Each structure stands twice: as structure tokens, then as C-alpha cells.
């Protein structure tokens, strides 16, 4: 695989790797002609370690997720986890905790989170909605904040807000097991177990639905009492594992 690789979405779901084209950047002075990137380069080391090549630029990452680095790096803990006062206030009100650090320097920094799988998401002006516990690292060019959903307390127990990432750049999202990307199209709604939901992009509407039917009431159902229904156009990221929700495992 190329040293720099991009994870792209297959037509239905899943990941495909392909080389990431070099981005325009300044050439070094004094000859040699070697390309020096002026933005962070995201790549995977296996499936559970994120390597970010820095050339004086900055990334934001989950506090404590650095496992190693080469070169000269500086680390600064940020408050709140979202940009601006609103992000800080809403997280205090809802009890959400997302400790973030700013990493800046020259070299390569390696990030991981409890040996979970890491999925790279490239944003080109879209908005990524992601469970705060699953957001590992973003380019500094991406804006992060909070968005009211009314649903995510069901998924993670964190409250009524979810993390919103928008702009141009890379984001790294963790999953407990290899993530699956499911496409939602008009007339083809998708229902997801709240404990398996990680993130989504696109023009999607969410609604909490009851999975209870006659078979559930007489004890012959699958036990999936509540689901989140997605309608519209977009992609939904799910993990092959269910987190513990407010109501226990669902």
C-alpha cells in the first residue's frame, strides 16, 4: 500500500484504499526538489494506529491518545472539546466530556485509543456528525462543535448533543471492530441499533423508533426495543459491537 492512502466508500458499503495525491505545497530551498507538505498527512499503521505527518502544522486529537512520536512536538490541552463558548456550555449542561489536545510540530505523531479500529473520513465541505467517544483526531482546518439531536443520550448516555465536524480535511473515527458504512437513499430508510451507531454524513433525518411488536410483547422478539431510523440521502457508520446505553445493552 502507498505510504499515504485514502479510505473511500464503496457503492453500497465498506472501504477501499487508494493512493492520496500529493497536495500542493512549498518546495524546500537550497535544491533537492523534495516535496514538503504544508498540511497534516493522515495515514494508517495497520488498522488501529493513526500516523499523522506534521510539518509545522496542527491537529486536534483526543487527550491522551498519543502513543509515540518522532521529531519535535508540542502538546496543549484544550478546554471543552468544541469550538467556541456554545460548545463548552452545552457540554457542561449535558454532562458530555470530550477532552481534546492540540498537537503541533515537525515529524510524525502516532495516535490510538484502546486498540479500537480507526476509520479515516475525508470531508470536502460536508458535515460529519459523530459520537464524541468515537472522534479520535481531526485536521486543524476542520471546525468542531455540538449539535442538538435529542437521540444520542439513547446511544451513549452523554446527553442530547452530538459532535459536529465540518469543513475541508481529514477526521479519524474509532469503532469497536471494523466499521461498516451503510448508504441511505430516498425511499430506503435505515434503522440502526443506538448502541452500534458511530457517525453519519449527508442530508439525513433521525427519528427514534420503537421496535416493539406483538412478537416482542410475548417474548419471542429479537430484543431490539428501540432503534434510530435514518431517512433522506447520506451515509451511516455502524460498528459490529453494541455499546452500553442508558437502558443497558440493546
MIDOSE-1310 file (N, C-alpha, C; in nm, 2 decimals, decimal comma, always signed):
residues 250
xxxx	+0,08/-0,12/+0,00/+0,00/+0,00/+0,00/+0,09/+0,12/+0,00; +0,04/+0,23/-0,07/+0,11/+0,35/-0,07/+0,13/+0,41/+0,07; +0,24/+0,48/+0,10/+0,26/+0,54/+0,23/+0,14/+0,62/+0,27; +0,09/+0,70/+0,18/-0,03/+0,78/+0,21/-0,15/+0,71/+0,13
xxxx	-0,25/+0,67/+0,21/-0,36/+0,60/+0,14/-0,49/+0,67/+0,19; -0,59/+0,66/+0,10/-0,72/+0,72/+0,13/-0,82/+0,61/+0,14; -0,91/+0,61/+0,24/-1,02/+0,52/+0,25/-1,14/+0,58/+0,19; -1,20/+0,52/+0,08/-1,31/+0,57/+0,02/-1,43/+0,48/+0,03
xxxx	-1,55/+0,52/+0,00/-1,67/+0,45/+0,02/-1,70/+0,37/-0,10; -1,73/+0,24/-0,09/-1,77/+0,16/-0,20/-1,92/+0,19/-0,23; -1,97/+0,16/-0,35/-2,11/+0,20/-0,39/-2,21/+0,16/-0,29; -2,20/+0,05/-0,22/-2,31/+0,01/-0,12/-2,25/+0,04/+0,02
xxxx	-2,14/-0,03/+0,06/-2,08/-0,01/+0,19/-1,94/-0,07/+0,19; -1,86/-0,03/+0,29/-1,73/-0,08/+0,30/-1,62/+0,02/+0,26; -1,50/-0,02/+0,28/-1,39/+0,07/+0,25/-1,31/+0,02/+0,13; -1,24/+0,11/+0,06/-1,15/+0,08/-0,04/-1,03/+0,17/-0,02
xxxx	-0,91/+0,12/-0,04/-0,79/+0,20/-0,02/-0,74/+0,25/-0,16; -0,69/+0,37/-0,17/-0,63/+0,42/-0,29/-0,53/+0,52/-0,25; -0,43/+0,55/-0,34/-0,33/+0,65/-0,30/-0,38/+0,79/-0,29; -0,33/+0,86/-0,20/-0,37/+1,00/-0,18/-0,28/+1,09/-0,27
xxxx	-0,34/+1,17/-0,36/-0,25/+1,25/-0,44/-0,18/+1,36/-0,36; -0,06/+1,39/-0,40/+0,02/+1,49/-0,33/-0,05/+1,63/-0,33; -0,05/+1,70/-0,22/-0,12/+1,83/-0,22/-0,01/+1,94/-0,25; -0,06/+2,04/-0,32/+0,04/+2,15/-0,35/+0,10/+2,20/-0,22
xxxx	+0,23/+2,23/-0,22/+0,30/+2,28/-0,11/+0,43/+2,34/-0,15; +0,50/+2,41/-0,06/+0,62/+2,48/-0,09/+0,73/+2,38/-0,11; +0,82/+2,40/-0,20/+0,94/+2,32/-0,22/+1,05/+2,37/-0,13; +1,14/+2,29/-0,08/+1,24/+2,33/+0,01/+1,34/+2,42/-0,06
xxxx	+1,40/+2,51/+0,01/+1,51/+2,59/-0,05/+1,64/+2,52/-0,05; +1,73/+2,56/-0,14/+1,86/+2,50/-0,14/+1,87/+2,38/-0,22; +1,78/+2,35/-0,32/+1,79/+2,24/-0,41/+1,73/+2,11/-0,35; +1,74/+2,01/-0,43/+1,70/+1,88/-0,39/+1,56/+1,85/-0,45
xxxx	+1,47/+1,95/-0,45/+1,34/+1,93/-0,51/+1,25/+1,84/-0,44; +1,28/+1,80/-0,31/+1,19/+1,71/-0,24/+1,06/+1,78/-0,19; +0,95/+1,72/-0,21/+0,82/+1,78/-0,17/+0,81/+1,78/-0,02; +0,77/+1,90/+0,03/+0,74/+1,91/+0,18/+0,60/+1,95/+0,19
xxxx	+0,51/+1,87/+0,25/+0,37/+1,91/+0,27/+0,36/+2,02/+0,37; +0,26/+2,11/+0,34/+0,23/+2,22/+0,43/+0,10/+2,19/+0,51; +0,05/+2,07/+0,50/-0,07/+2,03/+0,58/-0,04/+1,90/+0,64; -0,12/+1,86/+0,74/-0,10/+1,73/+0,80/-0,14/+1,62/+0,71
xxxx	-0,06/+1,51/+0,71/-0,09/+1,39/+0,63/-0,14/+1,28/+0,72; -0,26/+1,23/+0,70/-0,31/+1,12/+0,78/-0,29/+0,99/+0,70; -0,24/+0,88/+0,78/-0,23/+0,75/+0,72/-0,24/+0,65/+0,83; -0,28/+0,53/+0,80/-0,30/+0,42/+0,90/-0,18/+0,33/+0,90
xxxx	-0,14/+0,30/+1,03/-0,04/+0,19/+1,05/-0,11/+0,07/+1,10; -0,14/-0,02/+1,01/-0,23/-0,13/+1,04/-0,37/-0,07/+1,04; -0,46/-0,12/+1,13/-0,59/-0,07/+1,14/-0,62/+0,00/+1,27; -0,53/+0,00/+1,36/-0,55/+0,05/+1,50/-0,46/+0,16/+1,54
xxxx	-0,38/+0,21/+1,45/-0,29/+0,32/+1,48/-0,30/+0,42/+1,37; -0,31/+0,55/+1,41/-0,32/+0,66/+1,31/-0,18/+0,73/+1,32; -0,12/+0,74/+1,20/+0,01/+0,82/+1,19/-0,02/+0,95/+1,12; +0,02/+1,06/+1,18/+0,00/+1,19/+1,12/+0,13/+1,26/+1,10
xxxx	+0,17/+1,29/+0,98/+0,29/+1,36/+0,95/+0,27/+1,51/+0,95; +0,35/+1,58/+1,04/+0,33/+1,72/+1,06/+0,45/+1,79/+1,01; +0,43/+1,91/+0,95/+0,54/+1,99/+0,90/+0,52/+2,14/+0,95; +0,51/+2,15/+1,08/+0,48/+2,28/+1,14/+0,34/+2,31/+1,16
xxxx	+0,25/+2,22/+1,12/+0,11/+2,24/+1,12/+0,05/+2,18/+1,25; -0,09/+2,18/+1,26/-0,15/+2,14/+1,38/-0,27/+2,05/+1,36; -0,29/+1,95/+1,45/-0,41/+1,87/+1,45/-0,47/+1,87/+1,59; -0,59/+1,84/+1,60/-0,66/+1,82/+1,73/-0,69/+1,68/+1,75
xxxx	-0,66/+1,63/+1,87/-0,68/+1,48/+1,90/-0,74/+1,46/+2,04; -0,79/+1,34/+2,06/-0,84/+1,31/+2,19/-0,73/+1,32/+2,29; -0,75/+1,38/+2,40/-0,65/+1,39/+2,50/-0,60/+1,26/+2,55; -0,47/+1,23/+2,55/-0,41/+1,11/+2,60/-0,40/+1,00/+2,49
xxxx	-0,44/+1,03/+2,36/-0,44/+0,93/+2,26/-0,30/+0,92/+2,19; -0,21/+1,00/+2,22/-0,07/+0,99/+2,16/+0,00/+0,87/+2,22; +0,05/+0,78/+2,13/+0,12/+0,66/+2,18/+0,27/+0,67/+2,15; +0,31/+0,76/+2,05/+0,45/+0,77/+2,02/+0,46/+0,89/+1,92
xxxx	+0,59/+0,95/+1,91/+0,61/+1,05/+1,81/+0,76/+1,06/+1,78; +0,79/+1,10/+1,66/+0,93/+1,13/+1,62/+0,94/+1,28/+1,59; +1,05/+1,34/+1,60/+1,07/+1,48/+1,57/+1,04/+1,57/+1,69; +1,00/+1,69/+1,66/+0,97/+1,79/+1,77/+0,82/+1,82/+1,77
xxxx	+0,76/+1,79/+1,89/+0,61/+1,80/+1,90/+0,58/+1,88/+2,03; +0,48/+1,96/+2,02/+0,42/+2,03/+2,13/+0,28/+1,99/+2,15; +0,24/+1,97/+2,28/+0,11/+1,93/+2,32/+0,04/+2,03/+2,41; -0,08/+2,07/+2,38/-0,15/+2,17/+2,46/-0,30/+2,12/+2,48
xxxx	-0,34/+2,11/+2,60/-0,47/+2,06/+2,63/-0,57/+2,17/+2,61; -0,68/+2,14/+2,54/-0,78/+2,24/+2,51/-0,90/+2,21/+2,60; -0,98/+2,32/+2,62/-1,10/+2,31/+2,71/-1,22/+2,29/+2,63; -1,31/+2,20/+2,67/-1,45/+2,20/+2,61/-1,46/+2,09/+2,51
xxxx	-1,38/+2,08/+2,41/-1,40/+1,98/+2,30/-1,47/+2,03/+2,18; -1,53/+2,15/+2,19/-1,59/+2,22/+2,07/-1,54/+2,36/+2,06; -1,55/+2,41/+1,94/-1,51/+2,55/+1,91/-1,61/+2,65/+1,97; -1,56/+2,74/+2,04/-1,64/+2,85/+2,09/-1,71/+2,82/+2,22
xxxx	-1,77/+2,93/+2,28/-1,84/+2,92/+2,41/-1,95/+2,82/+2,41; -2,03/+2,82/+2,30/-2,15/+2,74/+2,30/-2,12/+2,59/+2,32; -2,00/+2,55/+2,25/-1,96/+2,41/+2,26/-1,93/+2,38/+2,41; -1,87/+2,47/+2,48/-1,83/+2,45/+2,62/-1,95/+2,44/+2,71
xxxx	-2,05/+2,53/+2,68/-2,16/+2,54/+2,77/-2,25/+2,42/+2,75; -2,28/+2,38/+2,63/-2,37/+2,27/+2,61/-2,32/+2,14/+2,66; -2,18/+2,12/+2,66/-2,13/+2,00/+2,71/-2,13/+2,00/+2,86; -2,12/+2,12/+2,93/-2,13/+2,12/+3,07/-2,28/+2,09/+3,11
xxxx	-2,37/+2,15/+3,04/-2,51/+2,13/+3,07/-2,55/+1,98/+3,06; -2,50/+1,91/+2,96/-2,55/+1,78/+2,93/-2,46/+1,67/+2,99; -2,35/+1,71/+3,05/-2,26/+1,62/+3,11/-2,16/+1,55/+3,01; -2,16/+1,59/+2,89/-2,07/+1,53/+2,79/-1,92/+1,58/+2,82
xxxx	-1,83/+1,48/+2,81/-1,69/+1,51/+2,83/-1,61/+1,47/+2,71; -1,54/+1,57/+2,65/-1,46/+1,54/+2,54/-1,33/+1,62/+2,55; -1,23/+1,56/+2,61/-1,11/+1,63/+2,64/-1,02/+1,62/+2,51; -0,98/+1,74/+2,47/-0,90/+1,75/+2,34/-0,77/+1,81/+2,36
xxxx	-0,67/+1,77/+2,29/-0,54/+1,83/+2,29/-0,50/+1,88/+2,15; -0,42/+1,99/+2,15/-0,37/+2,04/+2,02/-0,23/+1,99/+2,01; -0,19/+1,93/+1,89/-0,06/+1,88/+1,87/+0,00/+1,96/+1,75; +0,12/+2,01/+1,77/+0,18/+2,09/+1,67/+0,33/+2,06/+1,66
xxxx	+0,39/+2,05/+1,54/+0,53/+2,03/+1,54/+0,58/+1,98/+1,40; +0,70/+1,92/+1,41/+0,77/+1,87/+1,29/+0,80/+1,72/+1,31; +0,74/+1,63/+1,23/+0,77/+1,49/+1,25/+0,64/+1,41/+1,23; +0,64/+1,30/+1,30/+0,52/+1,21/+1,29/+0,47/+1,18/+1,43
xxxx	+0,34/+1,19/+1,44/+0,28/+1,16/+1,57/+0,18/+1,04/+1,55; +0,18/+0,95/+1,65/+0,10/+0,83/+1,63/-0,01/+0,83/+1,74; -0,13/+0,80/+1,70/-0,25/+0,81/+1,79/-0,32/+0,67/+1,79; -0,38/+0,64/+1,90/-0,46/+0,52/+1,92/-0,55/+0,53/+2,04
xxxx	-0,65/+0,45/+2,04/-0,75/+0,46/+2,15/-0,79/+0,32/+2,19; -0,73/+0,26/+2,29/-0,77/+0,13/+2,35/-0,78/+0,02/+2,24; -0,69/+0,02/+2,14/-0,68/-0,08/+2,04/-0,81/-0,09/+1,95; -0,89/+0,02/+1,95/-1,00/+0,02/+1,86/-0,96/+0,04/+1,72
xxxx	-1,05/+0,00/+1,62/-1,02/+0,02/+1,48/-1,04/+0,17/+1,45; -0,96/+0,22/+1,35/-0,96/+0,36/+1,31/-1,00/+0,37/+1,17; -1,09/+0,46/+1,14/-1,15/+0,48/+1,01/-1,13/+0,63/+0,97; -1,07/+0,65/+0,85/-1,04/+0,78/+0,80/-1,16/+0,83/+0,72
xxxx	-1,20/+0,95/+0,75/-1,31/+1,02/+0,68/-1,26/+1,15/+0,62; -1,27/+1,16/+0,49/-1,23/+1,28/+0,42/-1,35/+1,37/+0,40; -1,35/+1,50/+0,45/-1,46/+1,59/+0,43/-1,42/+1,70/+0,33; -1,51/+1,72/+0,24/-1,49/+1,82/+0,14/-1,61/+1,92/+0,14
xxxx	-1,62/+1,98/+0,26/-1,73/+2,08/+0,28/-1,85/+2,01/+0,34; -1,85/+1,88/+0,36/-1,97/+1,81/+0,42/-1,96/+1,83/+0,57; -2,06/+1,79/+0,64/-2,06/+1,78/+0,79/-2,07/+1,64/+0,84; -1,98/+1,61/+0,93/-1,98/+1,48/+0,99/-2,04/+1,49/+1,13
xxxx	-2,14/+1,41/+1,16/-2,20/+1,40/+1,30/-2,15/+1,27/+1,36; -2,08/+1,28/+1,47/-2,01/+1,16/+1,53/-2,03/+1,16/+1,68; -2,04/+1,04/+1,73/-2,05/+1,03/+1,88/-1,91/+1,08/+1,93; -1,92/+1,16/+2,04/-1,80/+1,22/+2,09/-1,69/+1,12/+2,13
xxxx	-1,74/+1,00/+2,18/-1,64/+0,90/+2,22/-1,57/+0,83/+2,11; -1,62/+0,85/+1,98/-1,56/+0,79/+1,87/-1,47/+0,89/+1,78; -1,46/+1,01/+1,82/-1,38/+1,11/+1,74/-1,24/+1,10/+1,80; -1,14/+1,06/+1,72/-1,00/+1,05/+1,77/-0,92/+1,17/+1,73
xxxx	-0,92/+1,22/+1,61/-0,83/+1,32/+1,56/-0,89/+1,39/+1,44; -0,86/+1,52/+1,43/-0,90/+1,60/+1,31/-0,79/+1,69/+1,27; -0,79/+1,73/+1,14/-0,71/+1,84/+1,10/-0,75/+1,97/+1,16; -0,66/+2,06/+1,18/-0,69/+2,19/+1,25/-0,79/+2,27/+1,16
xxxx	-0,79/+2,24/+1,03/-0,88/+2,32/+0,94/-1,02/+2,28/+0,96; -1,05/+2,17/+1,02/-1,19/+2,13/+1,05/-1,25/+2,20/+1,17; -1,37/+2,25/+1,16/-1,44/+2,31/+1,28/-1,52/+2,20/+1,35; -1,51/+2,21/+1,48/-1,58/+2,11/+1,57/-1,67/+2,19/+1,66
xxxx	-1,78/+2,13/+1,69/-1,88/+2,19/+1,78/-1,98/+2,09/+1,82; -2,10/+2,14/+1,86/-2,20/+2,05/+1,91/-2,33/+2,07/+1,83; -2,41/+1,97/+1,82/-2,54/+1,98/+1,75/-2,65/+1,91/+1,83; -2,76/+1,97/+1,85/-2,87/+1,91/+1,93/-2,94/+1,80/+1,84
xxxx	-2,95/+1,68/+1,90/-3,02/+1,57/+1,83/-3,14/+1,52/+1,91; -3,13/+1,51/+2,04/-3,24/+1,45/+2,12/-3,23/+1,30/+2,12; -3,13/+1,24/+2,05/-3,12/+1,10/+2,04/-3,00/+1,04/+2,10; -2,89/+1,11/+2,11/-2,77/+1,05/+2,14/-2,75/+1,01/+2,29
xxxx	-2,84/+1,06/+2,37/-2,84/+1,01/+2,51/-2,88/+0,86/+2,51; -2,97/+0,82/+2,41/-3,00/+0,68/+2,40/-2,89/+0,60/+2,36; -2,80/+0,66/+2,27/-2,68/+0,58/+2,22/-2,57/+0,57/+2,32; -2,52/+0,68/+2,38/-2,40/+0,68/+2,46/-2,42/+0,72/+2,60
xxxx	-2,54/+0,77/+2,63/-2,56/+0,82/+2,77/-2,50/+0,95/+2,79; -2,46/+1,02/+2,69/-2,39/+1,15/+2,71/-2,48/+1,27/+2,71; -2,60/+1,26/+2,66/-2,69/+1,37/+2,66/-2,76/+1,39/+2,53; -2,81/+1,51/+2,50/-2,89/+1,54/+2,38/-2,81/+1,60/+2,27
xxxx	-2,68/+1,61/+2,29/-2,60/+1,67/+2,18/-2,50/+1,57/+2,13; -2,46/+1,59/+2,00/-2,36/+1,51/+1,94/-2,25/+1,60/+1,88; -2,14/+1,55/+1,85/-2,03/+1,63/+1,80/-2,04/+1,65/+1,65; -2,02/+1,77/+1,61/-2,03/+1,81/+1,47/-1,90/+1,85/+1,41
xxxx	-1,85/+1,79/+1,30/-1,73/+1,83/+1,24/-1,75/+1,87/+1,10; -1,70/+1,99/+1,06/-1,73/+2,04/+0,92/-1,61/+2,11/+0,87; -1,61/+2,12/+0,73/-1,50/+2,19/+0,66/-1,43/+2,10/+0,56; -1,30/+2,13/+0,54/-1,22/+2,06/+0,44/-1,11/+1,99/+0,52
xxxx	-1,10/+1,86/+0,51/-0,99/+1,79/+0,58/-1,02/+1,65/+0,62; -0,92/+1,59/+0,70/-0,94/+1,46/+0,74/-0,98/+1,45/+0,89; -1,07/+1,35/+0,91/-1,11/+1,32/+1,05/-1,08/+1,17/+1,07; -1,04/+1,13/+1,19/-1,02/+0,99/+1,22/-1,13/+0,95/+1,33
xxxx	-1,20/+0,84/+1,30/-1,31/+0,80/+1,38/-1,29/+0,66/+1,42; -1,31/+0,63/+1,55/-1,28/+0,49/+1,60/-1,41/+0,41/+1,60; -1,39/+0,28/+1,60/-1,50/+0,18/+1,61/-1,45/+0,06/+1,68; -1,55/+0,00/+1,75/-1,52/-0,13/+1,82/-1,54/-0,24/+1,72
xxxx	-1,43/-0,28/+1,65/-1,44/-0,37/+1,53/-1,45/-0,29/+1,40; -1,42/-0,36/+1,29/-1,42/-0,29/+1,16/-1,56/-0,22/+1,13; -1,56/-0,09/+1,10/-1,68/-0,02/+1,08/-1,74/-0,06/+0,94; -1,87/-0,05/+0,94/-1,94/-0,07/+0,81/-2,01/+0,06/+0,77
xxxx	-2,01/+0,10/+0,65/-2,08/+0,22/+0,60/-2,20/+0,18/+0,52; -2,32/+0,22/+0,57/-2,44/+0,19/+0,50/-2,50/+0,31/+0,44; -2,55/+0,30/+0,31/-2,60/+0,41/+0,24/-2,75/+0,42/+0,26; -2,80/+0,54/+0,28/-2,94/+0,57/+0,29/-2,98/+0,65/+0,17
xxxx	-3,09/+0,60/+0,11/-3,14/+0,67/-0,01/-3,29/+0,70/+0,00; -3,34/+0,79/-0,08/-3,48/+0,83/-0,07/-3,57/+0,70/-0,09; -3,66/+0,68/-0,01/-3,75/+0,56/-0,01/-3,69/+0,44/+0,05; -3,56/+0,45/+0,09/-3,50/+0,33/+0,15/-3,44/+0,37/+0,29
xxxx	-3,53/+0,38/+0,39/-3,48/+0,42/+0,52/-3,40/+0,31/+0,58; -3,32/+0,35/+0,68/-3,23/+0,26/+0,75/-3,25/+0,27/+0,90; -3,26/+0,15/+0,97/-3,28/+0,15/+1,11/-3,15/+0,09/+1,17; -3,10/+0,16/+1,28/-2,97/+0,12/+1,34/-3,00/+0,11/+1,49
xxxx	-2,93/+0,01/+1,54/-2,93/-0,01/+1,69/-2,86/+0,11/+1,75; -2,91/+0,18/+1,85/-2,85/+0,30/+1,90/-2,71/+0,27/+1,96; -2,68/+0,15/+2,01/-2,56/+0,12/+2,06/-2,45/+0,09/+1,96; -2,49/+0,07/+1,83/-2,40/+0,04/+1,73/-2,37/+0,16/+1,64
xxxx	-2,44/+0,27/+1,65/-2,43/+0,39/+1,57/-2,30/+0,46/+1,61; -2,22/+0,50/+1,51/-2,10/+0,58/+1,53/-2,11/+0,72/+1,48; -2,15/+0,73/+1,35/-2,15/+0,86/+1,29/-2,23/+0,86/+1,16; -2,26/+0,98/+1,10/-2,32/+0,99/+0,97/-2,29/+1,12/+0,90
xxxx	-2,30/+1,11/+0,77/-2,29/+1,23/+0,69/-2,40/+1,24/+0,59; -2,43/+1,36/+0,53/-2,53/+1,37/+0,43/-2,65/+1,44/+0,49; -2,76/+1,45/+0,41/-2,88/+1,51/+0,44/-2,98/+1,41/+0,50; -2,96/+1,38/+0,63/-3,03/+1,27/+0,69/-3,12/+1,32/+0,80
xxxx	-3,23/+1,26/+0,82/-3,32/+1,29/+0,93/-3,32/+1,17/+1,02; -3,31/+1,20/+1,16/-3,31/+1,09/+1,25/-3,44/+1,09/+1,34; -3,49/+0,97/+1,36/-3,61/+0,96/+1,45/-3,60/+0,83/+1,53; -3,63/+0,84/+1,66/-3,63/+0,73/+1,75/-3,75/+0,65/+1,73
xxxx	-3,74/+0,52/+1,70/-3,85/+0,43/+1,67/-3,85/+0,31/+1,77; -3,97/+0,27/+1,80/-3,99/+0,15/+1,88/-3,99/+0,03/+1,80; -3,91/-0,07/+1,84/-3,90/-0,20/+1,77/-4,00/-0,30/+1,82; -4,08/-0,25/+1,92/-4,17/-0,35/+1,99/-4,29/-0,38/+1,90
xxxx	-4,31/-0,51/+1,89/-4,43/-0,56/+1,82/-4,49/-0,67/+1,90; -4,59/-0,74/+1,84/-4,66/-0,85/+1,91/-4,56/-0,96/+1,95; -4,46/-0,99/+1,86/-4,37/-1,10/+1,90/-4,28/-1,05/+2,02; -4,25/-0,92/+2,02/-4,17/-0,87/+2,13/-4,24/-0,88/+2,26
xxxx	-4,37/-0,85/+2,26/-4,45/-0,84/+2,38/-4,47/-0,98/+2,44; -4,48/-1,09/+2,36/-4,49/-1,22/+2,41/-4,36/-1,29/+2,43; -4,25/-1,22/+2,42/-4,12/-1,28/+2,45/-4,06/-1,35/+2,34; -4,10/-1,33/+2,21/-4,04/-1,41/+2,10/-3,97/-1,31/+2,01
xxxx	-3,95/-1,19/+2,04/-3,88/-1,09/+1,95/-3,73/-1,10/+1,97; -3,67/-1,02/+1,89/-3,52/-1,02/+1,89/-3,46/-0,93/+2,01; -3,55/-0,86/+2,08/-3,50/-0,78/+2,19/-3,45/-0,64/+2,16; -3,46/-0,60/+2,03/-3,42/-0,47/+1,99/-3,53/-0,37/+2,00
xxxx	-3,55/-0,33/+2,13/-3,67/-0,25/+2,16/-3,67/-0,11/+2,10; -3,56/-0,04/+2,09/-3,55/+0,09/+2,03/-3,45/+0,09/+1,92; -3,48/+0,17/+1,81/-3,39/+0,18/+1,70/-3,39/+0,33/+1,66; -3,29/+0,37/+1,59/-3,28/+0,50/+1,53/-3,30/+0,49/+1,38
xxxx	-3,40/+0,55/+1,33/-3,44/+0,54/+1,18/-3,38/+0,66/+1,11; -3,30/+0,64/+1,00/-3,25/+0,74/+0,92/-3,32/+0,74/+0,79; -3,36/+0,86/+0,75/-3,43/+0,88/+0,62/-3,36/+1,00/+0,54; -3,36/+1,00/+0,41/-3,30/+1,10/+0,33/-3,19/+1,04/+0,24
xxxx	-3,08/+1,12/+0,23/-2,97/+1,08/+0,15/-2,84/+1,10/+0,23; -2,76/+0,99/+0,25/-2,64/+1,00/+0,32/-2,58/+0,87/+0,35; -2,48/+0,87/+0,44/-2,41/+0,75/+0,48/-2,41/+0,74/+0,63; -2,42/+0,62/+0,68/-2,43/+0,60/+0,83/-2,32/+0,49/+0,86
xxxx	-2,24/+0,53/+0,96/-2,13/+0,44/+1,01/-2,17/+0,36/+1,13; -2,16/+0,23/+1,13/-2,20/+0,15/+1,24/-2,08/+0,06/+1,27; -2,08/+0,01/+1,40/-1,97/-0,08/+1,44/-2,04/-0,21/+1,48; -1,96/-0,32/+1,46/-2,01/-0,46/+1,49/-2,01/-0,49/+1,64
xxxx	-2,05/-0,39/+1,72/-2,05/-0,41/+1,86/-2,14/-0,31/+1,92; -2,21/-0,34/+2,03/-2,31/-0,25/+2,09/-2,25/-0,20/+2,22; -2,24/-0,06/+2,22/-2,20/+0,00/+2,35/-2,32/-0,01/+2,45; -2,28/+0,01/+2,58/-2,38/+0,01/+2,68/-2,46/+0,14/+2,68
xxxx	-2,59/+0,14/+2,67/-2,67/+0,26/+2,66/-2,73/+0,29/+2,80; -2,81/+0,39/+2,80/-2,88/+0,42/+2,93/-2,97/+0,31/+2,98; -3,02/+0,23/+2,89/-3,10/+0,12/+2,92/-3,03/-0,01/+2,93; -2,89/-0,01/+2,93/-2,81/-0,13/+2,92/-2,79/-0,16/+2,77
xx	-2,74/-0,28/+2,75/-2,72/-0,32/+2,61/-2,85/-0,35/+2,54; -2,86/-0,29/+2,42/-2,99/-0,30/+2,35/-2,96/-0,38/+2,22
